[in-house]
Structure formats: C-alpha cells, structure tokens
C-alpha cells in the first residue's frame, strides 16, 4: 500500500518471492494485480512458477493473463529460456533479465554469483532492525539466521 501511495499506478514489476511466492499470492489481490504490469520469478522452478501465476491470474483473480508479463531472472541459460518461451506461448507474456550465464561468456571461467541483499535497516530512532528474504529456493534465503528463522516461523515454514 505504501508503494502504491508513493508511486501511484506506475508500479511495474512485483518481486513475488520475498516471503515465498505462495505467501505473496495470499495477499496479491485483483486490485494489486491490475496495478502491477508484471511479476518477477527470481527463484524456484520457472515452469512451475508459470503454472502458479497463470492459475492465480486466470482462476483466482479472473484477469486476462495475456495482459501481464512474467520477468524471469534466475540462473537463465538458452535451453531454459526456450522452455519458458514455449510454456508461456499464448498464455502470458515473458521477458528475461540478463544474468550470470548470459553476461559471462569466457570459456572455462566459472561465472561469479554476486548478489547483494539488505540484511538490516536503521530506524530514525537509531534502532537496528534485521531484514530477510525467504526465497522459493530454501537455500537462497538471506538475512541473519535468527531473523530468517522468525520469518519462516511466522508463515509456518519453521
């Protein structure tokens, strides 16, 4: 709601796996879905994600999925991009973030996987509050252990 108040109706892309896509979709209502142009798949199985998002748009929210886009950005390679394009064809638009495998074409060199994640914020009163991300890939969750555990507990994952 704060994001909408700040940026109006130009909301762009929603990152669904901040607290897992399943948790995100519990509160991603028709109003929100109509405002956001796309959702971003950043972890988990992209082909399963397509099914999940299509079900939510079409069956739950009754939105024309062809008016929406899924932005894929997780460990893409040409083979996976081809599978994603085929799975989305005629159902929903797809777009791709260029990442590790597309930007590192040096033969024999292992691509670096550098990701910067916020782990805390400092409030105006000087208090430090931990933050986390609960990825759709459990091994990719980030944040201090106690903060991750607390968030997982709150949504029934711990």
C-alpha positions in Angstrom: 0.0 0.0 0.0 2.9 2.4 0.8 4.5 1.5 -2.5 1.2 2.4 -4.3 0.8 5.6 -2.3 4.4 6.6 -3.2 4.5 5.6 -6.9 0.8 5.8 -7.9 -0.4 3.4 -10.6 3.0 3.1 -12.3 4.1 0.0 -10.3 6.0 -2.1 -12.8 7.1 -5.4 -11.5 6.4 -7.2 -8.2 9.0 -9.5 -6.8 6.9 -12.4 -5.5 9.4 -14.4 -3.5 10.4 -12.0 -0.8 8.5 -14.3 1.6 7.9 -17.1 -0.9 5.6 -16.9 -3.8 2.9 -18.8 -2.0 2.8 -16.3 0.8 2.8 -13.4 -1.7 -0.1 -14.7 -3.7 -2.2 -14.9 -0.5 -2.4 -11.1 -0.5 -1.9 -10.3 -4.2 -5.5 -9.4 -4.8 -7.2 -8.3 -8.0 -6.6 -4.6 -7.3 -2.8 -5.1 -6.9 -2.6 -7.5 -9.9 -4.3 -4.9 -12.1 -1.8 -2.2 -11.0 1.4 -4.2 -11.4 2.4 -4.8 -15.1 4.4 -7.9 -14.2 5.7 -10.3 -11.6 9.4 -11.4 -11.3 10.4 -15.1 -10.9 13.7 -15.0 -9.1 13.9 -18.5 -7.5 12.4 -21.9 -7.7 11.3 -23.8 -10.8 10.3 -21.4 -13.6 7.9 -23.8 -15.3 6.1 -24.5 -12.0 6.0 -20.7 -11.4 4.3 -20.1 -14.7 1.5 -22.6 -13.8 1.1 -21.0 -10.3 0.9 -17.4 -11.7 -1.5 -18.4 -14.5 -3.7 -20.1 -12.0 -3.7 -17.1 -9.8 -4.4 -14.6 -12.6 -7.0 -16.7 -14.5 -8.7 -18.9 -11.9 -8.5 -16.8 -8.8 -8.5 -13.2 -10.0 -10.2 -13.6 -13.4 -7.6 -11.4 -15.1 -6.6 -11.8 -18.8 -3.1 -13.3 -18.3 -2.1 -12.1 -21.8 -2.2 -8.6 -20.4 0.5 -9.5 -17.9 4.2 -10.4 -18.1 6.5 -12.7 -16.1 10.0 -11.4 -15.8 12.5 -14.3 -15.4 15.9 -13.7 -13.9 17.1 -16.8 -12.1 20.1 -18.7 -13.5 18.9 -18.4 -17.1 20.6 -20.2 -20.0 19.4 -20.6 -23.6 17.9 -24.0 -23.0 15.8 -22.8 -20.1 14.7 -19.6 -22.0 13.5 -21.8 -24.8 11.4 -23.9 -22.4 10.0 -20.8 -20.7 9.0 -19.2 -24.0 7.2 -22.4 -25.1 5.4 -22.7 -21.7 4.3 -19.0 -21.9 3.2 -19.1 -25.5 -0.3 -17.9 -26.0 -0.9 -17.7 -22.2 1.2 -14.8 -20.8 4.0 -12.6 -21.9 7.5 -13.3 -20.8 10.7 -11.2 -20.5 14.2 -12.0 -19.3 16.8 -10.4 -17.1 20.3 -10.9 -18.4 22.3 -12.5 -15.7 25.2 -14.6 -14.8 25.1 -17.1 -17.7 24.4 -14.6 -20.4 27.0 -12.0 -19.2 29.9 -14.4 -18.7 30.9 -15.9 -22.0 34.6 -16.6 -21.1 35.2 -20.2 -22.0 36.4 -22.2 -19.0 35.7 -19.5 -16.4 33.1 -20.2 -13.7 30.6 -17.3 -13.6 30.6 -15.3 -10.4 27.4 -15.3 -8.4 27.4 -12.0 -6.7 24.1 -10.9 -5.1 23.8 -8.0 -2.7 20.9 -8.3 -0.2 19.8 -6.0 2.5 20.1 -7.6 6.0 19.1 -4.7 8.2 17.7 -1.2 8.3 18.3 1.6 10.9 15.2 3.4 12.1 15.1 7.1 12.7 15.3 6.5 16.4 18.6 4.7 15.9 17.4 1.1 16.4 18.7 -1.6 14.0 16.0 -4.0 12.7 17.0 -7.1 10.8 15.5 -7.9 7.4 15.4 -11.1 5.4 14.2 -12.7 2.1 12.6 -16.1 2.1 13.3 -17.4 -1.4 11.3 -20.1 -3.2 14.6 -22.0 -3.1 15.1 -22.6 0.7 18.9 -22.5 0.3 18.8 -19.0 -1.2 17.0 -17.3 1.8 19.1 -14.4 3.1 19.4 -12.4 6.3 20.7 -13.1 9.8 19.8 -16.6 10.9 17.5 -15.5 13.8 15.6 -13.1 11.5 15.2 -15.8 8.8 14.0 -18.3 11.3 11.5 -15.9 12.8 10.0 -15.1 9.4 9.9 -18.7 8.5 8.1 -19.5 11.8 5.6 -16.7 11.2 4.5 -18.2 7.9 4.7 -21.8 9.0 7.9 -22.9 7.3 9.9 -23.5 10.5 
